[in-house]
Amino acid sequence: MSKIVLVFISLFTTLQLQAQTLEKIDFQDPNGGSNAINIAVSKFDLADGNSYFEDAEDLEKKGDYNEALTLFGKAAFEYNVIKNFNRYGQAIIKMSNMHYQLGRFSDAEQILLNVALKNYSKMGSKFGLMNTYNLLGKVYLASSKYTQSMWFYTQQGILAKQLSLNSSYIESVLGIVQVKIRKKDFTLALRDLKTVEWLASAIKTTQYKAQIKDAREMIASKTATKKQS
């Protein structure tokens, strides 16, 4: 695990402890009574988290991934302390994606495994887990860890079926196609592409047409090169 991720996780642990301290302060009754008055004194605010998040998205669109990563991190801190775990998860996912865009695949992997998965498991969010599995499949593919990539894309597909999310299921199969192409399992990849075409036709969408075309062209190119050699 890289030093960046270790520091990141350590900071989150520290902030969680601070939040517990800030949430409640017991004030003794001035008359000496034993009943305490609980007063919320958290300095963290949802609006602050949202502000950081929005600014980070603007930087992301401009391709300034390092600065965006910093602000997504600040947003995640705010959301975590006020226990808005849905928004916290979104910020974490964004952070991992910034690492991915910067080519820091190991950092992206560690944040997804050690923070995102734990957060969505705690929430019981199948949708959040499904999206995290998709990103892990993507990260492991970029790292040439094909067994892991295949496993996570498969898990994404399982949850997509459970949630009746056809588009997410198609995306999981397309991810598996990319793994099989990298592994030179071209026959199996073509079979999966036919499945994608059938599924896309069933839900009457053309949004995957370009991806299917690119995959077929890549297979044709690699197959031709193999025959020439």
C-alpha positions in Angstrom: 0.0 0.0 0.0 1.4 3.4 -0.9 2.3 6.1 1.6 -0.4 8.3 0.1 -3.1 5.8 0.9 -1.8 5.0 4.4 -1.9 8.7 5.2 -5.3 9.0 3.8 -6.7 6.2 5.8 -5.0 7.5 9.0 -6.5 10.9 8.5 -9.9 9.4 8.2 -9.5 7.5 11.5 -8.4 10.7 13.2 -11.3 12.7 11.9 -13.8 10.0 13.0 -12.4 10.3 16.6 -12.6 14.1 16.5 -16.2 13.9 15.2 -17.2 11.7 18.1 -15.8 14.2 20.5 -17.4 17.2 18.7 -20.9 15.7 18.4 -21.8 16.0 22.0 -20.5 17.9 25.0 -22.0 17.3 28.4 -22.8 20.5 30.4 -23.5 20.1 34.1 -26.6 21.6 35.5 -25.5 24.9 37.2 -27.6 23.9 40.3 -25.4 20.8 40.7 -27.9 18.4 39.2 -26.7 15.2 37.7 -28.6 15.6 34.4 -26.4 16.6 31.6 -27.4 18.7 28.6 -26.3 17.4 25.3 -25.4 20.2 22.8 -24.3 19.5 19.2 -21.2 21.4 18.5 -20.0 19.8 15.2 -18.1 22.4 13.1 -18.5 20.3 10.0 -21.3 21.2 7.6 -22.9 19.4 4.7 -22.7 22.7 2.7 -18.9 22.7 3.1 -18.7 19.2 1.7 -20.9 20.0 -1.2 -18.9 23.1 -2.0 -15.7 21.1 -2.1 -17.3 18.5 -4.2 -18.7 20.9 -6.8 -15.3 22.7 -7.1 -13.6 19.4 -7.5 -15.9 18.4 -10.3 -15.1 21.6 -12.1 -11.4 20.9 -11.9 -12.0 17.3 -13.0 -13.7 18.6 -16.2 -10.7 20.8 -16.8 -8.4 17.8 -16.5 -6.7 19.1 -13.3 -6.9 15.7 -11.5 -4.4 16.5 -8.8 -6.3 19.5 -7.5 -9.6 17.7 -8.0 -8.3 14.8 -5.9 -7.4 17.2 -3.0 -10.9 18.8 -3.0 -12.7 15.4 -3.3 -10.7 14.4 -0.3 -11.8 17.4 1.7 -15.4 16.7 0.7 -15.0 13.1 1.8 -13.7 14.3 5.2 -16.7 16.6 5.7 -19.3 13.9 4.7 -17.6 11.3 6.8 -17.7 13.4 10.0 -21.4 14.3 9.6 -22.1 10.6 8.8 -23.6 11.3 5.3 -22.2 8.0 4.0 -23.9 8.2 0.7 -22.2 11.4 -0.3 -19.0 10.1 1.4 -19.0 7.1 -0.9 -19.5 9.3 -3.9 -16.5 11.4 -2.9 -14.4 8.3 -2.3 -15.3 6.9 -5.7 -14.3 10.2 -7.3 -10.9 10.1 -5.4 -10.2 6.6 -6.8 -11.1 7.7 -10.3 -8.7 10.7 -10.0 -5.9 8.3 -9.1 -6.9 6.1 -12.0 -6.8 9.1 -14.4 -3.3 9.9 -13.1 -2.1 6.4 -13.7 -1.8 5.6 -10.0 -3.6 2.3 -10.2 -2.3 0.9 -6.9 -3.7 4.0 -5.0 -7.0 3.7 -6.8 -7.2 0.0 -5.9 -6.4 0.5 -2.2 -9.0 3.3 -1.8 -11.7 1.1 -3.4 -10.8 -2.0 -1.4 -10.1 -0.4 2.0 -12.6 2.5 2.0 -15.3 2.3 -0.7 -16.2 -1.4 -0.3 -16.3 -1.1 3.5 -18.5 2.0 3.3 -21.0 0.4 1.0 -21.0 -2.9 2.8 -21.8 -1.1 6.0 -24.6 0.8 4.3 -25.9 -2.4 2.7 -25.9 -0.6 -0.6 -25.9 -3.1 -3.5 -25.9 -0.2 -6.0 -22.7 1.3 -4.4 -21.0 -2.1 -4.3 -21.9 -2.7 -7.9 -20.3 0.5 -9.0 -17.2 -0.2 -6.9 -16.9 -3.6 -8.4 -17.0 -2.0 -11.9 -14.2 0.4 -11.0 -12.1 -2.4 -9.5 -12.5 -4.4 -12.7 -11.3 -1.4 -14.6 -8.3 -0.7 -12.3 -7.2 -4.4 -12.3 -7.5 -4.5 -16.1 -5.2 -1.4 -16.4 -2.8 -3.2 -14.0 -2.9 -6.3 -16.2 -4.3 -8.3 -13.3 -6.7 -10.2 -15.4 -8.0 -12.8 -12.9 -9.0 -10.1 -10.4 -10.5 -7.9 -13.1 -12.6 -10.8 -14.4 -13.8 -11.6 -10.9 -14.9 -8.0 -10.1 -16.6 -7.5 -13.5 -18.5 -10.8 -12.8 -19.6 -9.6 -9.3 -20.8 -6.3 -10.9 -22.9 -8.4 -13.3 -24.4 -10.5 -10.5 -25.5 -7.4 -8.6 -26.8 -5.7 -11.8 -29.0 -8.7 -12.4 -30.3 -8.6 -8.8 -31.1 -4.9 -9.2 -32.6 -5.4 -12.7 -30.1 -2.9 -14.2 -29.7 -3.9 -17.8 -27.2 -1.2 -18.7 -24.9 -2.1 -15.8 -25.1 -5.8 -16.7 -24.1 -4.9 -20.3 -21.2 -2.8 -19.0 -20.0 -5.8 -16.9 -20.0 -8.1 -19.9 -18.1 -5.4 -22.0 -15.5 -5.3 -19.2 -15.2 -9.1 -19.4 -14.8 -8.8 -23.1 -11.8 -6.5 -22.6 -10.2 -8.9 -20.2 -10.6 -11.8 -22.7 -9.1 -9.7 -25.5 -6.1 -9.0 -23.3 -5.8 -12.7 -22.5 -6.1 -13.4 -26.3 -9.3 -15.5 -25.7 -10.7 -14.0 -28.9 -13.4 -16.7 -29.5 -14.9 -16.3 -26.1 -14.7 -12.5 -26.4 -16.6 -12.6 -29.7 -19.2 -14.9 -28.0 -19.7 -12.3 -25.2 -20.0 -9.5 -27.8 -22.9 -11.3 -29.4 -24.5 -11.5 -25.9 -24.0 -7.7 -25.6 -25.6 -7.1 -29.0 -28.6 -9.2 -28.1 -29.0 -7.5 -24.7 -28.7 -4.0 -26.2 -31.2 -4.9 -28.9 -33.6 -6.3 -26.2 -33.6 -2.9 -24.3 -33.6 -1.0 -27.6 -30.4 1.0 -27.0 -27.6 1.9 -29.4 -25.3 3.5 -26.8 -22.9 0.5 -26.8 -22.6 0.3 -30.6 -19.3 2.1 -30.7 -17.8 0.0 -27.9 -18.9 -3.2 -29.7 -17.4 -2.0 -33.0 -14.1 -1.1 -31.4 -13.9 -4.4 -29.6 -14.6 -6.3 -32.9 -12.0 -4.3 -34.7 -9.4 -4.9 -32.0 -10.1 -8.6 -32.2 -9.8 -8.6 -36.0 -6.5 -6.7 -35.8 -5.0 -9.0 -33.2 -6.2 -12.1 -35.0 -4.7 -10.9 -38.3 -1.4 -10.1 -36.6 -1.3 -13.5 -35.0 -1.9 -15.2 -38.4 0.9 -13.2 -40.1 3.4 -14.2 -37.4 
